[in-house]
Amino acid sequence: MLTLVLVAVSGLLGACGPDFSGLHLRIAAGNNGGVYYQLAQPLSSAWAAQLGIERPEVEQTRGSPDNLNRLQSGMADVAFSAADVAADTAATPRTPKLRALARIYDDYLHVVVRADSPIKSMATMRGHKVSIGATDSGVAVIAKKLFAASDLSAPGAVTIWNLGLDDSLRALASGDIDAVIWSGGLPTTSISLENQHTKLKLVDIADVLPKLLELNSVYRSATIPATTYQLTGGPVTTLVVPNYLIVSETMSDDVAEALTRGLFLAQADLVKANPTALAIDVHPAIETAPIALHPGALRYYREIKP
């Protein structure tokens, strides 16, 4: 009889777990032409199925600064963010503090021009019209740093346009602007699609990278292979910025752990949305400095540690 009681109790304990019913999540995911938004869609569906909750809302935003502002103001629960923007935001005294679930993939800085453009380096961009993304977007933040490293920050050095990626590419194709600066995963679908109609090329920024790398400890350099977009010209050297999945310190440990686990369980679906998700791996995922991992996420990584 005692054995039967123990077995029954054991079964009840095994069935017990966090109850996420009633949990409502909002994901701040950038513009709909970017990788954040593409990954957020299947991730939202996966989290809904895994946790037994209504599908989290995927919100279109202006980019990383907007995402983190929504997170800290309580307008979002999960945010995609570039590491440099997250680092700058975390350095301010604003609360609640940011916490990371994972490092997910790396962004590559793109300087896109038409294939017949005379712009061959940042130095030859002087006097041209350049779109740097929506106002206060993560792209705008890094573009301004690029201009500073290239001695193009003075008024009139370049004419700034603040357009989203798709609008920027259309303006580039029509000749309204001369260059588009974008920071995104490889490949960024909008660039691939536009190249089918307007032949494009990327500008190598190796000559200004040393100055850029000094601006933030999260920055590093890498190459965009010529095969990534099948653009005119060869491979280019550029700046790389990691991306993090960010939540507030106020999120419960159980929810943060479940979302982190769900991210890795959903990887196959994320890869179908964009191949950047192939980079999602538990080993680099914990490298989120200077943003600390959420205790719930840390609990997950400790649980699966070999």
C-alpha angles and dihedrals in degrees: 000000000000090000091054091050092050092049091050092049091047090052092051092049091048090053093050119098141132114314109222096176109133093024110141119192134188121197119206101213114168126236122340093246094060136085094248092063094044092053094042093062099062091034090057091051092047094050090049092054096041097047098033093238136128112279110278115246114252107213123203109224142168093261143270100337091048091046093054093043089055090048095051093043092052095249093115136028101201127030136189110219142171110244095238093055090046090050092050091047093048090053090065121085092241119128150253094050122236121250128186130230094187149331101249112179142327129265121220121211109238124198101190125192136160115277091247094049120129088219106108101153139009089266091061091051091078112121095017132117113251132184113214101180132265119332111277092009123140088248091056090051094054093039091059089051089050091052091049092052089048096049090246099119097098116104110272096016087112132358110241123218120187106211133143117251099266093045089046092054092048090051090049092051092049093048095244089123134022105217143016124211114204135166114203149122125287115292107019102201097215091059092049091050095047091051088063089065104027121031109238139183137194125238119230112232099186092123094063098036096095090062092044094051090057092059099070134012092224093063125100137160131250143154130263103214118230089237094062094082104002088236128162111276133028134284119313133212114231148153123285125206124185120231125221136198103229135196135170123269086240093068111108118254092238093054093045091050092049093049092049093050090046092054092062094041089054096050096107091056091045091053089055088057095047131349091228085084088072085080093063105111133151094236100059090029091080092054097094102134130185087024112071119230115254110254089241092053090046089053089056094050091048090050094055097039108127 
